[in-house]
Amino acid sequence: MKAIETNGKIDDKGNLILEHPLEIDTPTNVRVIILVPEDSETQEIQTNQTNETNFEKAMVIYKKGSEKYKNALRELAK
């Protein structure tokens, strides 16, 4: 059995909503384990999600800047 870890939320109807779609090629049965944070853990989870989002945004900015830098060097090399 293969394990996949992801985050999600339980809506007001009790449905599990994942943050991102799972990359599974074919429909299949799965086994789900739900870990519900205690009050003290909720803040930690929210902080980790914010850090992940900030990291992803920083990587996008870095990649754009990196491409501009490479293009500028190519222009200078001409």
JOCOR-V757504 format. One record per backbone hydrogen bond with DSSP energy under -0.5 kcal/mol. CO is the residue of the C=O (numbers start at 1). NH is the residue of the N-H. Records with the same first field share a line. If there is no record, write none. Layout:
CO=NH / NH
This chain:
7=19
9=11 / 17
11=14
15=11 / 17
16=18
17=9
22=24
33=35
34=36
35=37
38=41 / 42
39=43
40=44
41=45
42=46
43=47
44=48
45=49
46=50
47=51
48=52
49=53
50=54
51=55
52=56
53=57
54=58
55=59
56=60
57=61
58=62
59=63
60=64
61=65
62=66
63=67
64=68
65=69
66=70
67=71
68=72
69=73
70=74
71=75
72=76
73=77
74=78
75=78
